[in-house]
Amino acid sequence: MSSTNKQVILGNNLRKCRFEHNEISQQELANALGVTRLTIHSIETGKFNPSVSLALKIARFFNKPVEEIFYLYES
């Protein structure tokens, strides 16, 4: 496969961050951010890419740089 056919995908460490943050549940995180639990689940499983503002809110919640939670990789 040539490099022109590769897709850039947004990955994340959201589940790991939740675990490291006293094992906060998806629902607790969703409540803190003002979104649904399904939104958190969809982000964690890669079915939904958060908006920039939501990604920044998540980073702020965990007190981490956004790059420690979200990253790009090629598929």
N, CA, C, O and CB atoms as a CASP TS submission, in Angstrom:
PFRMAT TS
TARGET T0000
AUTHOR 0000-0000-0000
METHOD Language model
MODEL 1
PARENT N/A
ATOM      1  N   MET     1       0.845  -1.180   0.000  1.00  0.00           N
ATOM      2  CA  MET     1       0.000   0.000   0.000  1.00  0.00           C
ATOM      3  C   MET     1       0.884   1.235   0.000  1.00  0.00           C
ATOM      4  O   MET     1       1.793   1.359   0.821  1.00  0.00           O
ATOM      5  CB  MET     1      -0.958   0.003   1.216  1.00  0.00           C
ATOM      6  N   SER     2       0.614   2.143  -0.922  1.00  0.00           N
ATOM      7  CA  SER     2       1.412   3.357  -0.974  1.00  0.00           C
ATOM      8  C   SER     2       0.963   4.332   0.099  1.00  0.00           C
ATOM      9  O   SER     2      -0.148   4.241   0.620  1.00  0.00           O
ATOM     10  CB  SER     2       1.320   4.004  -2.354  1.00  0.00           C
ATOM     11  N   SER     3       1.843   5.261   0.416  1.00  0.00           N
ATOM     12  CA  SER     3       1.537   6.219   1.478  1.00  0.00           C
ATOM     13  C   SER     3       0.353   7.110   1.125  1.00  0.00           C
ATOM     14  O   SER     3      -0.276   7.679   2.017  1.00  0.00           O
ATOM     15  CB  SER     3       2.752   7.077   1.771  1.00  0.00           C
ATOM     16  N   THR     4       0.038   7.240  -0.167  1.00  0.00           N
ATOM     17  CA  THR     4      -1.102   8.064  -0.548  1.00  0.00           C
ATOM     18  C   THR     4      -2.428   7.411  -0.193  1.00  0.00           C
ATOM     19  O   THR     4      -3.447   8.096  -0.119  1.00  0.00           O
ATOM     20  CB  THR     4      -1.058   8.356  -2.027  1.00  0.00           C
ATOM     21  N   ASN     5      -2.437   6.112   0.026  1.00  0.00           N
ATOM     22  CA  ASN     5      -3.662   5.400   0.376  1.00  0.00           C
ATOM     23  C   ASN     5      -3.869   5.299   1.880  1.00  0.00           C
ATOM     24  O   ASN     5      -4.910   4.817   2.327  1.00  0.00           O
ATOM     25  CB  ASN     5      -3.643   4.019  -0.224  1.00  0.00           C
ATOM     26  N   LYS     6      -2.911   5.739   2.654  1.00  0.00           N
ATOM     27  CA  LYS     6      -3.036   5.626   4.098  1.00  0.00           C
ATOM     28  C   LYS     6      -4.005   6.660   4.636  1.00  0.00           C
ATOM     29  O   LYS     6      -4.079   7.793   4.159  1.00  0.00           O
ATOM     30  CB  LYS     6      -1.679   5.779   4.767  1.00  0.00           C
ATOM     31  N   GLN     7      -4.741   6.231   5.642  1.00  0.00           N
ATOM     32  CA  GLN     7      -5.714   7.100   6.288  1.00  0.00           C
ATOM     33  C   GLN     7      -5.150   7.542   7.634  1.00  0.00           C
ATOM     34  O   GLN     7      -4.564   6.737   8.358  1.00  0.00           O
ATOM     35  CB  GLN     7      -7.087   6.379   6.464  1.00  0.00           C
ATOM     36  N   VAL     8      -5.322   8.800   7.966  1.00  0.00           N
ATOM     37  CA  VAL     8      -4.911   9.307   9.265  1.00  0.00           C
ATOM     38  C   VAL     8      -6.117   9.214  10.200  1.00  0.00           C
ATOM     39  O   VAL     8      -7.195   9.733   9.908  1.00  0.00           O
ATOM     40  CB  VAL     8      -4.372  10.783   9.164  1.00  0.00           C
ATOM     41  N   ILE     9      -5.907   8.544  11.324  1.00  0.00           N
ATOM     42  CA  ILE     9      -6.989   8.269  12.272  1.00  0.00           C
ATOM     43  C   ILE     9      -6.656   8.891  13.619  1.00  0.00           C
ATOM     44  O   ILE     9      -5.502   8.911  14.046  1.00  0.00           O
ATOM     45  CB  ILE     9      -7.225   6.743  12.420  1.00  0.00           C
ATOM     46  N   LEU    10      -7.691   9.398  14.278  1.00  0.00           N
ATOM     47  CA  LEU    10      -7.526   9.951  15.618  1.00  0.00           C
ATOM     48  C   LEU    10      -7.697   8.841  16.642  1.00  0.00           C
ATOM     49  O   LEU    10      -8.765   8.239  16.751  1.00  0.00           O
ATOM     50  CB  LEU    10      -8.537  11.098  15.877  1.00  0.00           C
ATOM     51  N   GLY    11      -6.639   8.578  17.387  1.00  0.00           N
ATOM     52  CA  GLY    11      -6.701   7.611  18.473  1.00  0.00           C
ATOM     53  C   GLY    11      -6.784   8.348  19.798  1.00  0.00           C
ATOM     54  O   GLY    11      -6.620   9.567  19.856  1.00  0.00           O
ATOM     55  N   ASN    12      -7.042   7.594  20.867  1.00  0.00           N
ATOM     56  CA  ASN    12      -7.123   8.253  22.164  1.00  0.00           C
ATOM     57  C   ASN    12      -6.789   7.304  23.309  1.00  0.00           C
ATOM     58  O   ASN    12      -6.852   6.081  23.182  1.00  0.00           O
ATOM     59  CB  ASN    12      -8.507   8.834  22.364  1.00  0.00           C
ATOM     60  N   ASN    13      -6.434   7.915  24.420  1.00  0.00           N
ATOM     61  CA  ASN    13      -6.145   7.212  25.668  1.00  0.00           C
ATOM     62  C   ASN    13      -7.193   7.551  26.730  1.00  0.00           C
ATOM     63  O   ASN    13      -6.895   7.579  27.924  1.00  0.00           O
ATOM     64  CB  ASN    13      -4.731   7.571  26.176  1.00  0.00           C
ATOM     65  N   LEU    14      -8.406   7.803  26.287  1.00  0.00           N
ATOM     66  CA  LEU    14      -9.439   8.270  27.198  1.00  0.00           C
ATOM     67  C   LEU    14      -9.767   7.241  28.277  1.00  0.00           C
ATOM     68  O   LEU    14      -9.907   7.590  29.449  1.00  0.00           O
ATOM     69  CB  LEU    14     -10.689   8.616  26.425  1.00  0.00           C
ATOM     70  N   ARG    15      -9.888   5.995  27.889  1.00  0.00           N
ATOM     71  CA  ARG    15     -10.195   4.955  28.882  1.00  0.00           C
ATOM     72  C   ARG    15      -9.091   4.869  29.935  1.00  0.00           C
ATOM     73  O   ARG    15      -9.368   4.759  31.130  1.00  0.00           O
ATOM     74  CB  ARG    15     -10.377   3.584  28.192  1.00  0.00           C
ATOM     75  N   LYS    16      -7.842   4.919  29.481  1.00  0.00           N
ATOM     76  CA  LYS    16      -6.701   4.890  30.403  1.00  0.00           C
ATOM     77  C   LYS    16      -6.748   6.092  31.352  1.00  0.00           C
ATOM     78  O   LYS    16      -6.486   5.956  32.547  1.00  0.00           O
ATOM     79  CB  LYS    16      -5.366   4.881  29.615  1.00  0.00           C
ATOM     80  N   CYS    17      -7.081   7.252  30.819  1.00  0.00           N
ATOM     81  CA  CYS    17      -7.169   8.455  31.656  1.00  0.00           C
ATOM     82  C   CYS    17      -8.262   8.300  32.703  1.00  0.00           C
ATOM     83  O   CYS    17      -8.082   8.702  33.852  1.00  0.00           O
ATOM     84  CB  CYS    17      -7.439   9.702  30.790  1.00  0.00           C
ATOM     85  N   ARG    18      -9.389   7.722  32.318  1.00  0.00           N
ATOM     86  CA  ARG    18     -10.467   7.498  33.287  1.00  0.00           C
ATOM     87  C   ARG    18     -10.009   6.556  34.391  1.00  0.00           C
ATOM     88  O   ARG    18     -10.302   6.770  35.567  1.00  0.00           O
ATOM     89  CB  ARG    18     -11.715   6.928  32.589  1.00  0.00           C
ATOM     90  N   PHE    19      -9.289   5.513  34.000  1.00  0.00           N
ATOM     91  CA  PHE    19      -8.803   4.540  34.970  1.00  0.00           C
ATOM     92  C   PHE    19      -7.824   5.199  35.943  1.00  0.00           C
ATOM     93  O   PHE    19      -7.879   4.963  37.150  1.00  0.00           O
ATOM     94  CB  PHE    19      -8.132   3.354  34.254  1.00  0.00           C
ATOM     95  N   GLU    20      -6.933   6.025  35.402  1.00  0.00           N
ATOM     96  CA  GLU    20      -5.935   6.705  36.231  1.00  0.00           C
ATOM     97  C   GLU    20      -6.558   7.790  37.107  1.00  0.00           C
ATOM     98  O   GLU    20      -5.937   8.239  38.071  1.00  0.00           O
ATOM     99  CB  GLU    20      -4.854   7.316  35.351  1.00  0.00           C
ATOM    100  N   HIS    21      -7.756   8.208  36.788  1.00  0.00           N
ATOM    101  CA  HIS    21      -8.450   9.266  37.530  1.00  0.00           C
ATOM    102  C   HIS    21      -9.492   8.617  38.447  1.00  0.00           C
ATOM    103  O   HIS    21     -10.689   8.880  38.334  1.00  0.00           O
ATOM    104  CB  HIS    21      -9.126  10.297  36.551  1.00  0.00           C
ATOM    105  N   ASN    22      -9.014   7.773  39.348  1.00  0.00           N
ATOM    106  CA  ASN    22      -9.874   7.078  40.313  1.00  0.00           C
ATOM    107  C   ASN    22     -10.958   6.240  39.655  1.00  0.00           C
ATOM    108  O   ASN    22     -12.053   6.085  40.198  1.00  0.00           O
ATOM    109  CB  ASN    22     -10.514   8.076  41.236  1.00  0.00           C
ATOM    110  N   GLU    23     -10.644   5.698  38.478  1.00  0.00           N
ATOM    111  CA  GLU    23     -11.562   4.825  37.756  1.00  0.00           C
ATOM    112  C   GLU    23     -12.941   5.471  37.556  1.00  0.00           C
ATOM    113  O   GLU    23     -13.979   4.829  37.721  1.00  0.00           O
ATOM    114  CB  GLU    23     -11.710   3.506  38.501  1.00  0.00           C
ATOM    115  N   ILE    24     -12.917   6.745  37.200  1.00  0.00           N
ATOM    116  CA  ILE    24     -14.155   7.482  36.948  1.00  0.00           C
ATOM    117  C   ILE    24     -14.938   6.780  35.836  1.00  0.00           C
ATOM    118  O   ILE    24     -14.354   6.324  34.853  1.00  0.00           O
ATOM    119  CB  ILE    24     -13.855   8.968  36.565  1.00  0.00           C
ATOM    120  N   SER    25     -16.235   6.699  35.994  1.00  0.00           N
ATOM    121  CA  SER    25     -17.074   6.017  35.000  1.00  0.00           C
ATOM    122  C   SER    25     -17.301   6.917  33.790  1.00  0.00           C
ATOM    123  O   SER    25     -17.080   8.127  33.848  1.00  0.00           O
ATOM    124  CB  SER    25     -18.430   5.604  35.619  1.00  0.00           C
ATOM    125  N   GLN    26     -17.744   6.310  32.701  1.00  0.00           N
ATOM    126  CA  GLN    26     -18.098   7.083  31.520  1.00  0.00           C
ATOM    127  C   GLN    26     -19.189   8.091  31.867  1.00  0.00           C
ATOM    128  O   GLN    26     -19.154   9.233  31.410  1.00  0.00           O
ATOM    129  CB  GLN    26     -18.559   6.154  30.377  1.00  0.00           C
ATOM    130  N   GLN    27     -20.159   7.665  32.678  1.00  0.00           N
ATOM    131  CA  GLN    27     -21.260   8.550  33.045  1.00  0.00           C
ATOM    132  C   GLN    27     -20.779   9.730  33.878  1.00  0.00           C
ATOM    133  O   GLN    27     -21.222  10.859  33.667  1.00  0.00           O
ATOM    134  CB  GLN    27     -22.324   7.777  33.807  1.00  0.00           C
ATOM    135  N   GLU    28     -19.879   9.480  34.820  1.00  0.00           N
ATOM    136  CA  GLU    28     -19.349  10.569  35.648  1.00  0.00           C
ATOM    137  C   GLU    28     -18.584  11.578  34.799  1.00  0.00           C
ATOM    138  O   GLU    28     -18.713  12.787  34.993  1.00  0.00           O
ATOM    139  CB  GLU    28     -18.435  10.010  36.751  1.00  0.00           C
ATOM    140  N   LEU    29     -17.793  11.080  33.863  1.00  0.00           N
ATOM    141  CA  LEU    29     -17.060  11.979  32.972  1.00  0.00           C
ATOM    142  C   LEU    29     -18.027  12.757  32.086  1.00  0.00           C
ATOM    143  O   LEU    29     -17.877  13.963  31.894  1.00  0.00           O
ATOM    144  CB  LEU    29     -16.059  11.190  32.106  1.00  0.00           C
ATOM    145  N   ALA    30     -19.008  12.059  31.556  1.00  0.00           N
ATOM    146  CA  ALA    30     -20.009  12.719  30.709  1.00  0.00           C
ATOM    147  C   ALA    30     -20.717  13.830  31.475  1.00  0.00           C
ATOM    148  O   ALA    30     -20.906  14.926  30.948  1.00  0.00           O
ATOM    149  CB  ALA    30     -21.037  11.697  30.187  1.00  0.00           C
ATOM    150  N   ASN    31     -21.104  13.556  32.701  1.00  0.00           N
ATOM    151  CA  ASN    31     -21.784  14.569  33.523  1.00  0.00           C
ATOM    152  C   ASN    31     -20.888  15.782  33.742  1.00  0.00           C
ATOM    153  O   ASN    31     -21.346  16.921  33.665  1.00  0.00           O
ATOM    154  CB  ASN    31     -22.203  13.973  34.881  1.00  0.00           C
ATOM    155  N   ALA    32     -19.611  15.534  34.015  1.00  0.00           N
ATOM    156  CA  ALA    32     -18.669  16.630  34.269  1.00  0.00           C
ATOM    157  C   ALA    32     -18.456  17.494  33.025  1.00  0.00           C
ATOM    158  O   ALA    32     -18.179  18.689  33.135  1.00  0.00           O
ATOM    159  CB  ALA    32     -17.326  16.071  34.746  1.00  0.00           C
ATOM    160  N   LEU    33     -18.586  16.891  31.846  1.00  0.00           N
ATOM    161  CA  LEU    33     -18.328  17.603  30.594  1.00  0.00           C
ATOM    162  C   LEU    33     -19.599  18.121  29.927  1.00  0.00           C
ATOM    163  O   LEU    33     -19.528  18.896  28.972  1.00  0.00           O
ATOM    164  CB  LEU    33     -17.597  16.700  29.639  1.00  0.00           C
ATOM    165  N   GLY    34     -20.750  17.701  30.421  1.00  0.00           N
ATOM    166  CA  GLY    34     -22.001  18.138  29.821  1.00  0.00           C
ATOM    167  C   GLY    34     -22.343  17.435  28.528  1.00  0.00           C
ATOM    168  O   GLY    34     -22.965  18.023  27.644  1.00  0.00           O
ATOM    169  N   VAL    35     -21.940  16.169  28.407  1.00  0.00           N
ATOM    170  CA  VAL    35     -22.260  15.362  27.227  1.00  0.00           C
ATOM    171  C   VAL    35     -22.921  14.067  27.705  1.00  0.00           C
ATOM    172  O   VAL    35     -23.085  13.857  28.907  1.00  0.00           O
ATOM    173  CB  VAL    35     -20.969  15.060  26.369  1.00  0.00           C
ATOM    174  N   THR    36     -23.296  13.207  26.765  1.00  0.00           N
ATOM    175  CA  THR    36     -23.921  11.939  27.137  1.00  0.00           C
ATOM    176  C   THR    36     -22.852  10.861  27.351  1.00  0.00           C
ATOM    177  O   THR    36     -21.717  10.985  26.892  1.00  0.00           O
ATOM    178  CB  THR    36     -24.929  11.492  26.051  1.00  0.00           C
ATOM    179  N   ARG    37     -23.247   9.815  28.052  1.00  0.00           N
ATOM    180  CA  ARG    37     -22.351   8.674  28.242  1.00  0.00           C
ATOM    181  C   ARG    37     -22.020   8.059  26.887  1.00  0.00           C
ATOM    182  O   ARG    37     -20.895   7.612  26.666  1.00  0.00           O
ATOM    183  CB  ARG    37     -22.991   7.614  29.183  1.00  0.00           C
ATOM    184  N   LEU    38     -22.991   8.034  25.983  1.00  0.00           N
ATOM    185  CA  LEU    38     -22.762   7.479  24.653  1.00  0.00           C
ATOM    186  C   LEU    38     -21.678   8.254  23.903  1.00  0.00           C
ATOM    187  O   LEU    38     -20.910   7.665  23.142  1.00  0.00           O
ATOM    188  CB  LEU    38     -24.061   7.485  23.849  1.00  0.00           C
ATOM    189  N   THR    39     -21.612   9.559  24.112  1.00  0.00           N
ATOM    190  CA  THR    39     -20.556  10.362  23.492  1.00  0.00           C
ATOM    191  C   THR    39     -19.190   9.900  23.976  1.00  0.00           C
ATOM    192  O   THR    39     -18.277   9.711  23.173  1.00  0.00           O
ATOM    193  CB  THR    39     -20.754  11.860  23.801  1.00  0.00           C
ATOM    194  N   ILE    40     -19.045   9.716  25.285  1.00  0.00           N
ATOM    195  CA  ILE    40     -17.770   9.255  25.842  1.00  0.00           C
ATOM    196  C   ILE    40     -17.427   7.874  25.302  1.00  0.00           C
ATOM    197  O   ILE    40     -16.293   7.629  24.891  1.00  0.00           O
ATOM    198  CB  ILE    40     -17.824   9.227  27.383  1.00  0.00           C
ATOM    199  N   HIS    41     -18.402   6.975  25.301  1.00  0.00           N
ATOM    200  CA  HIS    41     -18.183   5.622  24.784  1.00  0.00           C
ATOM    201  C   HIS    41     -17.761   5.665  23.310  1.00  0.00           C
ATOM    202  O   HIS    41     -16.836   4.961  22.903  1.00  0.00           O
ATOM    203  CB  HIS    41     -19.461   4.771  24.949  1.00  0.00           C
ATOM    204  N   SER    42     -18.437   6.485  22.527  1.00  0.00           N
ATOM    205  CA  SER    42     -18.131   6.578  21.095  1.00  0.00           C
ATOM    206  C   SER    42     -16.740   7.152  20.837  1.00  0.00           C
ATOM    207  O   SER    42     -16.061   6.734  19.899  1.00  0.00           O
ATOM    208  CB  SER    42     -19.173   7.435  20.393  1.00  0.00           C
ATOM    209  N   ILE    43     -16.315   8.099  21.658  1.00  0.00           N
ATOM    210  CA  ILE    43     -14.954   8.631  21.534  1.00  0.00           C
ATOM    211  C   ILE    43     -13.946   7.538  21.867  1.00  0.00           C
ATOM    212  O   ILE    43     -12.985   7.328  21.126  1.00  0.00           O
ATOM    213  CB  ILE    43     -14.750   9.861  22.463  1.00  0.00           C
ATOM    214  N   GLU    44     -14.164   6.838  22.987  1.00  0.00           N
ATOM    215  CA  GLU    44     -13.232   5.793  23.412  1.00  0.00           C
ATOM    216  C   GLU    44     -13.073   4.689  22.366  1.00  0.00           C
ATOM    217  O   GLU    44     -11.974   4.167  22.178  1.00  0.00           O
ATOM    218  CB  GLU    44     -13.698   5.188  24.722  1.00  0.00           C
ATOM    219  N   THR    45     -14.153   4.337  21.691  1.00  0.00           N
ATOM    220  CA  THR    45     -14.099   3.250  20.709  1.00  0.00           C
ATOM    221  C   THR    45     -13.723   3.722  19.314  1.00  0.00           C
ATOM    222  O   THR    45     -13.640   2.917  18.387  1.00  0.00           O
ATOM    223  CB  THR    45     -15.425   2.548  20.653  1.00  0.00           C
ATOM    224  N   GLY    46     -13.493   5.038  19.156  1.00  0.00           N
ATOM    225  CA  GLY    46     -13.076   5.565  17.864  1.00  0.00           C
ATOM    226  C   GLY    46     -14.206   5.731  16.867  1.00  0.00           C
ATOM    227  O   GLY    46     -13.951   5.943  15.682  1.00  0.00           O
ATOM    228  N   LYS    47     -15.450   5.639  17.317  1.00  0.00           N
ATOM    229  CA  LYS    47     -16.587   5.808  16.420  1.00  0.00           C
ATOM    230  C   LYS    47     -16.963   7.274  16.240  1.00  0.00           C
ATOM    231  O   LYS    47     -17.726   7.618  15.338  1.00  0.00           O
ATOM    232  CB  LYS    47     -17.777   5.034  16.942  1.00  0.00           C
ATOM    233  N   PHE    48     -16.423   8.137  17.101  1.00  0.00           N
ATOM    234  CA  PHE    48     -16.746   9.559  17.060  1.00  0.00           C
ATOM    235  C   PHE    48     -15.502  10.352  17.420  1.00  0.00           C
ATOM    236  O   PHE    48     -14.830  10.056  18.407  1.00  0.00           O
ATOM    237  CB  PHE    48     -17.919   9.901  18.021  1.00  0.00           C
ATOM    238  N   ASN    49     -15.200  11.362  16.612  1.00  0.00           N
ATOM    239  CA  ASN    49     -14.103  12.272  16.920  1.00  0.00           C
ATOM    240  C   ASN    49     -14.683  13.505  17.606  1.00  0.00           C
ATOM    241  O   ASN    49     -15.597  14.139  17.079  1.00  0.00           O
ATOM    242  CB  ASN    49     -13.310  12.665  15.628  1.00  0.00           C
ATOM    243  N   PRO    50     -14.158  13.843  18.775  1.00  0.00           N
ATOM    244  CA  PRO    50     -14.698  15.003  19.478  1.00  0.00           C
ATOM    245  C   PRO    50     -14.342  16.302  18.764  1.00  0.00           C
ATOM    246  O   PRO    50     -13.368  16.376  18.014  1.00  0.00           O
ATOM    247  CB  PRO    50     -14.181  15.037  20.913  1.00  0.00           C
ATOM    248  N   SER    51     -15.141  17.305  19.012  1.00  0.00           N
ATOM    249  CA  SER    51     -14.807  18.639  18.509  1.00  0.00           C
ATOM    250  C   SER    51     -13.541  19.106  19.220  1.00  0.00           C
ATOM    251  O   SER    51     -13.144  18.535  20.236  1.00  0.00           O
ATOM    252  CB  SER    51     -15.992  19.653  18.732  1.00  0.00           C
ATOM    253  N   VAL    52     -12.926  20.120  18.694  1.00  0.00           N
ATOM    254  CA  VAL    52     -11.731  20.666  19.335  1.00  0.00           C
ATOM    255  C   VAL    52     -12.072  21.140  20.739  1.00  0.00           C
ATOM    256  O   VAL    52     -11.316  20.900  21.679  1.00  0.00           O
ATOM    257  CB  VAL    52     -11.138  21.825  18.501  1.00  0.00           C
ATOM    258  N   SER    53     -13.212  21.815  20.883  1.00  0.00           N
ATOM    259  CA  SER    53     -13.570  22.318  22.212  1.00  0.00           C
ATOM    260  C   SER    53     -13.806  21.182  23.197  1.00  0.00           C
ATOM    261  O   SER    53     -13.410  21.294  24.357  1.00  0.00           O
ATOM    262  CB  SER    53     -14.814  23.194  22.129  1.00  0.00           C
ATOM    263  N   LEU    54     -14.437  20.093  22.771  1.00  0.00           N
ATOM    264  CA  LEU    54     -14.643  18.961  23.678  1.00  0.00           C
ATOM    265  C   LEU    54     -13.313  18.283  24.010  1.00  0.00           C
ATOM    266  O   LEU    54     -13.092  17.889  25.155  1.00  0.00           O
ATOM    267  CB  LEU    54     -15.619  17.942  23.057  1.00  0.00           C
ATOM    268  N   ALA    55     -12.437  18.143  23.032  1.00  0.00           N
ATOM    269  CA  ALA    55     -11.117  17.557  23.295  1.00  0.00           C
ATOM    270  C   ALA    55     -10.348  18.393  24.318  1.00  0.00           C
ATOM    271  O   ALA    55      -9.679  17.849  25.196  1.00  0.00           O
ATOM    272  CB  ALA    55     -10.305  17.441  21.985  1.00  0.00           C
ATOM    273  N   LEU    56     -10.448  19.710  24.199  1.00  0.00           N
ATOM    274  CA  LEU    56      -9.768  20.588  25.149  1.00  0.00           C
ATOM    275  C   LEU    56     -10.402  20.512  26.536  1.00  0.00           C
ATOM    276  O   LEU    56      -9.695  20.565  27.543  1.00  0.00           O
ATOM    277  CB  LEU    56      -9.791  22.030  24.643  1.00  0.00           C
ATOM    278  N   LYS    57     -11.725  20.388  26.599  1.00  0.00           N
ATOM    279  CA  LYS    57     -12.401  20.222  27.890  1.00  0.00           C
ATOM    280  C   LYS    57     -11.981  18.919  28.560  1.00  0.00           C
ATOM    281  O   LYS    57     -11.773  18.875  29.773  1.00  0.00           O
ATOM    282  CB  LYS    57     -13.927  20.250  27.706  1.00  0.00           C
ATOM    283  N   ILE    58     -11.859  17.872  27.772  1.00  0.00           N
ATOM    284  CA  ILE    58     -11.416  16.573  28.314  1.00  0.00           C
ATOM    285  C   ILE    58     -10.005  16.710  28.865  1.00  0.00           C
ATOM    286  O   ILE    58      -9.722  16.255  29.973  1.00  0.00           O
ATOM    287  CB  ILE    58     -11.467  15.457  27.219  1.00  0.00           C
ATOM    288  N   ALA    59      -9.119  17.336  28.095  1.00  0.00           N
ATOM    289  CA  ALA    59      -7.739  17.530  28.539  1.00  0.00           C
ATOM    290  C   ALA    59      -7.692  18.352  29.822  1.00  0.00           C
ATOM    291  O   ALA    59      -6.941  18.032  30.743  1.00  0.00           O
ATOM    292  CB  ALA    59      -6.913  18.217  27.441  1.00  0.00           C
ATOM    293  N   ARG    60      -8.486  19.400  29.879  1.00  0.00           N
ATOM    294  CA  ARG    60      -8.532  20.238  31.077  1.00  0.00           C
ATOM    295  C   ARG    60      -9.052  19.438  32.268  1.00  0.00           C
ATOM    296  O   ARG    60      -8.523  19.564  33.372  1.00  0.00           O
ATOM    297  CB  ARG    60      -9.418  21.478  30.838  1.00  0.00           C
ATOM    298  N   PHE    61     -10.078  18.619  32.057  1.00  0.00           N
ATOM    299  CA  PHE    61     -10.637  17.812  33.139  1.00  0.00           C
ATOM    300  C   PHE    61      -9.564  16.913  33.756  1.00  0.00           C
ATOM    301  O   PHE    61      -9.469  16.793  34.978  1.00  0.00           O
ATOM    302  CB  PHE    61     -11.811  16.961  32.622  1.00  0.00           C
ATOM    303  N   PHE    62      -8.754  16.281  32.895  1.00  0.00           N
ATOM    304  CA  PHE    62      -7.712  15.374  33.376  1.00  0.00           C
ATOM    305  C   PHE    62      -6.405  16.090  33.697  1.00  0.00           C
ATOM    306  O   PHE    62      -5.447  15.461  34.149  1.00  0.00           O
ATOM    307  CB  PHE    62      -7.457  14.300  32.351  1.00  0.00           C
ATOM    308  N   ASN    63      -6.359  17.402  33.466  1.00  0.00           N
ATOM    309  CA  ASN    63      -5.159  18.201  33.717  1.00  0.00           C
ATOM    310  C   ASN    63      -3.951  17.649  32.955  1.00  0.00           C
ATOM    311  O   ASN    63      -2.862  17.484  33.504  1.00  0.00           O
ATOM    312  CB  ASN    63      -4.857  18.245  35.220  1.00  0.00           C
ATOM    313  N   LYS    64      -4.188  17.370  31.668  1.00  0.00           N
ATOM    314  CA  LYS    64      -3.139  16.831  30.800  1.00  0.00           C
ATOM    315  C   LYS    64      -3.140  17.605  29.495  1.00  0.00           C
ATOM    316  O   LYS    64      -4.166  18.161  29.101  1.00  0.00           O
ATOM    317  CB  LYS    64      -3.343  15.307  30.540  1.00  0.00           C
ATOM    318  N   PRO    65      -1.998  17.646  28.822  1.00  0.00           N
ATOM    319  CA  PRO    65      -1.987  18.222  27.469  1.00  0.00           C
ATOM    320  C   PRO    65      -2.877  17.368  26.557  1.00  0.00           C
ATOM    321  O   PRO    65      -2.938  16.148  26.712  1.00  0.00           O
ATOM    322  CB  PRO    65      -0.520  18.303  26.901  1.00  0.00           C
ATOM    323  N   VAL    66      -3.547  17.992  25.633  1.00  0.00           N
ATOM    324  CA  VAL    66      -4.448  17.260  24.742  1.00  0.00           C
ATOM    325  C   VAL    66      -3.714  16.139  24.001  1.00  0.00           C
ATOM    326  O   VAL    66      -4.308  15.109  23.683  1.00  0.00           O
ATOM    327  CB  VAL    66      -5.092  18.220  23.735  1.00  0.00           C
ATOM    328  N   GLU    67      -2.419  16.341  23.725  1.00  0.00           N
ATOM    329  CA  GLU    67      -1.633  15.337  23.003  1.00  0.00           C
ATOM    330  C   GLU    67      -1.383  14.070  23.823  1.00  0.00           C
ATOM    331  O   GLU    67      -1.016  13.038  23.260  1.00  0.00           O
ATOM    332  CB  GLU    67      -0.309  15.933  22.584  1.00  0.00           C
ATOM    333  N   GLU    68      -1.571  14.131  25.127  1.00  0.00           N
ATOM    334  CA  GLU    68      -1.440  12.928  25.952  1.00  0.00           C
ATOM    335  C   GLU    68      -2.705  12.087  25.919  1.00  0.00           C
ATOM    336  O   GLU    68      -2.689  10.915  26.298  1.00  0.00           O
ATOM    337  CB  GLU    68      -1.108  13.304  27.390  1.00  0.00           C
ATOM    338  N   ILE    69      -3.787  12.676  25.472  1.00  0.00           N
ATOM    339  CA  ILE    69      -5.054  11.955  25.411  1.00  0.00           C
ATOM    340  C   ILE    69      -5.393  11.565  23.974  1.00  0.00           C
ATOM    341  O   ILE    69      -5.870  10.458  23.723  1.00  0.00           O
ATOM    342  CB  ILE    69      -6.181  12.805  26.009  1.00  0.00           C
ATOM    343  N   PHE    70      -5.151  12.459  23.051  1.00  0.00           N
ATOM    344  CA  PHE    70      -5.474  12.222  21.637  1.00  0.00           C
ATOM    345  C   PHE    70      -4.210  12.217  20.797  1.00  0.00           C
ATOM    346  O   PHE    70      -3.284  12.989  21.047  1.00  0.00           O
ATOM    347  CB  PHE    70      -6.453  13.289  21.112  1.00  0.00           C
ATOM    348  N   TYR    71      -4.175  11.349  19.808  1.00  0.00           N
ATOM    349  CA  TYR    71      -3.011  11.229  18.933  1.00  0.00           C
ATOM    350  C   TYR    71      -3.466  10.780  17.549  1.00  0.00           C
ATOM    351  O   TYR    71      -4.551  10.220  17.392  1.00  0.00           O
ATOM    352  CB  TYR    71      -1.972  10.232  19.521  1.00  0.00           C
ATOM    353  N   LEU    72      -2.629  11.032  16.552  1.00  0.00           N
ATOM    354  CA  LEU    72      -2.895  10.611  15.185  1.00  0.00           C
ATOM    355  C   LEU    72      -2.042   9.409  14.834  1.00  0.00           C
ATOM    356  O   LEU    72      -0.887   9.309  15.248  1.00  0.00           O
ATOM    357  CB  LEU    72      -2.635  11.755  14.202  1.00  0.00           C
ATOM    358  N   TYR    73      -2.625   8.494  14.062  1.00  0.00           N
ATOM    359  CA  TYR    73      -1.848   7.385  13.517  1.00  0.00           C
ATOM    360  C   TYR    73      -2.350   7.047  12.121  1.00  0.00           C
ATOM    361  O   TYR    73      -3.483   7.368  11.762  1.00  0.00           O
ATOM    362  CB  TYR    73      -1.931   6.145  14.438  1.00  0.00           C
ATOM    363  N   GLU    74      -1.506   6.407  11.350  1.00  0.00           N
ATOM    364  CA  GLU    74      -1.881   6.043   9.977  1.00  0.00           C
ATOM    365  C   GLU    74      -2.338   4.603   9.922  1.00  0.00           C
ATOM    366  O   GLU    74      -1.801   3.733  10.608  1.00  0.00           O
ATOM    367  CB  GLU    74      -0.705   6.263   9.009  1.00  0.00           C
ATOM    368  N   SER    75      -3.330   4.369   9.100  1.00  0.00           N
ATOM    369  CA  SER    75      -3.853   3.021   8.937  1.00  0.00           C
ATOM    370  C   SER    75      -3.776   2.628   7.466  1.00  0.00           C
ATOM    371  O   SER    75      -4.169   1.519   7.102  1.00  0.00           O
ATOM    372  CB  SER    75      -5.310   2.923   9.459  1.00  0.00           C
TER
END
